[in-house]
Amino acid sequence: MALMTPEQFEESLKDLRPKIFMNGKRVENVLENRNTRTVVEANKASYAWALDPKYKDIMSCYSPLIDDVVNRYTHVSASTDDLVKKAEAGTFTAEMLGTCIYRCVGYDSFHALASTTWEMDRDLGTEYHPKFIEYLKMVQTKDLSVAGALTEPRGRRDQKTLSWPNPFLSLKMVDKNEDGIVVRGAKINISGAYASHELMVLPQAAHFEGEEDYAIAFATPIDAEGITYVCQYSPYSAERDMADSLEELGNPVFGQRETAMIIFDNVFVPWERVFHCGEYPYSIKIVSRYAKTHRMTCGGTCKVGFMNQIIGASKLIQEYKGLENAAHIKDQLMEMVVLRETGRACGMAAATKGIEEPEGSGVYLPDEIMGNVSKLNICNAFWRVMALAGDIGGGLLVTMPSIKELKNPEVKDYVEEFYSFGSDEPTENIMKVHKLLQNWTAGQHGVGTWHGAGPVMAQKIMLQRVIDYEHEKNLVKNTLNLK
Ligand SMILES: Cc1cc2nc3c(=O)[nH]c(=O)nc-3n(C[C@H](O)[C@H](O)[C@H](O)COP(=O)(O)OP(=O)(O)OC[C@H]3O[C@@H](n4cnc5c(N)ncnc54)[C@H](O)[C@@H]3O)c2cc1C
């Protein structure tokens, strides 16, 4: 069987030597640094679930490519059933982790590339698709974790790529020879790549003639020569660094959604790992196919899982406070459930209305409209859910002292007495649930959810491209029998 155990996954990371910086210092070991360790734990969990009889149905599947069982996060959907399972896996992993499943961007990139390499070969006579399939077979056979990188620093948003004074604000091919290509530039906001094995790189800013050097997609080991990671660092990172015990934190094991800027300083990529090179009209296809797939994931599946964490914590706090019969709190909880289910419905609709794209490719992608609507809907719904949770949680969500005070002999008894709501629940539990909800409502998840998979305007642009209102106009004309 191709599946690795979680222990084998952790062991396999020891063979990699990514160059990583966080908070101005070199991270010598991703397994030991407290913040990078959260990514290791999240990815590791995906290996455990794929082997767990309780979850293997959702987290693993049969791959005809290698005639074996593989982790679902390495499988390209070949039916709407696969897309539905993909959606269910997104919700499952998100609600179990309370943070990113870092393998989803790679998983969604596989869909975009499987589809578009097939189309390029058909239209242009290139030979990308067999190369991509060979690569995917290698990923499945070795059960590798693959992160995905599309977003770039970019220059002024009102200028075209070639007008930026610095040509490397988008990842650019700077050399091409018989062995492969050399790239220079950076990708930003990239989730969890340093604790994966491989990085799948997609183009972002190649749209027009003359921009061929930006029209590149390839796979690289995460520690290829010339790659450097500059990690995010926030008050939540500092808090994790400073904690006496991880138990003090809102998400002790899996932490925040961790990202990094990835610098490519003349990185060599051999031809067998290059899946798109110069065919700029197909860059936009890769991006839009990736976008709708990832928007189904981010909007209609993973945030549904996150909402379950928020709803669970809000419900517990309602009970600690004896507010079970407060009509407005019941109403707020119900509103959260409705928003969650609306999110789930959009994700499921995107999956069940998915189609083979292009026809004959064998690759199934989510419905264009519903994929984008999934994310557009959740951008606002997630803020609303956090606002409702903030109301139920009360000021304590942002004013609570450290859980360390429960060990401080000078104030321990007072903290236990005055933060218990007079309930039978241990104060430690009450404080931990508040800390979890602080993570969500007063942390990084609002902006993270808004921008991850693109902000609202990005989805509206995609929708405007596919909706022409002809059907709606004709309905009115027919109703009125307009000539
Ligand atoms: C937690 C998190 C995890 C992420 N993980 C990944 C990952 O793993 N891989 C990956 O590739 N990306 C990842 N991203 C990146 C994410 O997809 C981008 O942040 C998102 O697409 C927005 O791009 P940006 O951050 O450059 O913001 P911007 O594009 O700068 O957006 C800021 C504002 O500018 C507006 N704007 C931008 N361009 C234009 C324009 N041309 N005209 C008019 N208005 C414009 C936007 O609509 C928005 O209102 C992640 C982001 C987050 C927050």
The ligand as a Gaussian input file, in Angstrom:
#p B3LYP/6-31G(d) Opt

LIG

0 1
 C       -4.266000      32.518000       5.504000
 C       -3.913000      32.593000       4.034000
 C       -3.393000      31.486000       3.393000
 C       -3.042000      31.541000       2.040000
 N       -2.484000      30.447000       1.447000
 C       -2.083000      30.528000       0.148000
 C       -1.431000      29.436000      -0.477000
 O       -1.197000      28.396000       0.146000
 N       -1.058000      29.549000      -1.773000
 C       -1.279000      30.685000      -2.491000
 O       -0.928000      30.740000      -3.661000
 N       -1.874000      31.759000      -1.921000
 C       -2.270000      31.708000      -0.619000
 N       -2.880000      32.786000      -0.037000
 C       -2.957000      34.016000      -0.805000
 C       -4.325000      34.484000      -1.176000
 O       -4.831000      33.738000      -2.222000
 C       -4.174000      35.977000      -1.488000
 O       -3.890000      36.631000      -0.280000
 C       -5.382000      36.560000      -2.126000
 O       -5.530000      36.087000      -3.425000
 C       -5.330000      38.081000      -2.143000
 O       -4.159000      38.534000      -2.768000
 P       -3.290000      39.618000      -2.026000
 O       -3.035000      39.160000      -0.647000
 O       -2.123000      39.931000      -2.888000
 O       -4.229000      40.885000      -1.888000
 P       -4.522000      41.989000      -2.989000
 O       -4.680000      41.344000      -4.317000
 O       -3.509000      43.056000      -2.863000
 O       -5.944000      42.494000      -2.532000
 C       -6.131000      43.663000      -1.712000
 C       -7.263000      44.498000      -2.316000
 O       -6.837000      44.992000      -3.583000
 C       -7.852000      44.689000      -4.556000
 N       -7.200000      44.491000      -5.860000
 C       -6.166000      43.650000      -6.126000
 N       -5.847000      43.726000      -7.437000
 C       -6.684000      44.605000      -7.995000
 C       -6.858000      45.118000      -9.317000
 N       -6.093000      44.721000     -10.326000
 N       -7.837000      46.022000      -9.520000
 C       -8.636000      46.437000      -8.510000
 N       -8.512000      45.998000      -7.232000
 C       -7.550000      45.102000      -6.992000
 C       -8.510000      43.422000      -4.042000
 O       -9.813000      43.226000      -4.610000
 C       -8.563000      43.715000      -2.553000
 O       -9.686000      44.545000      -2.298000
 C       -3.244000      32.752000       1.311000
 C       -3.778000      33.862000       1.955000
 C       -4.114000      33.809000       3.299000
 C       -4.663000      35.037000       3.949000

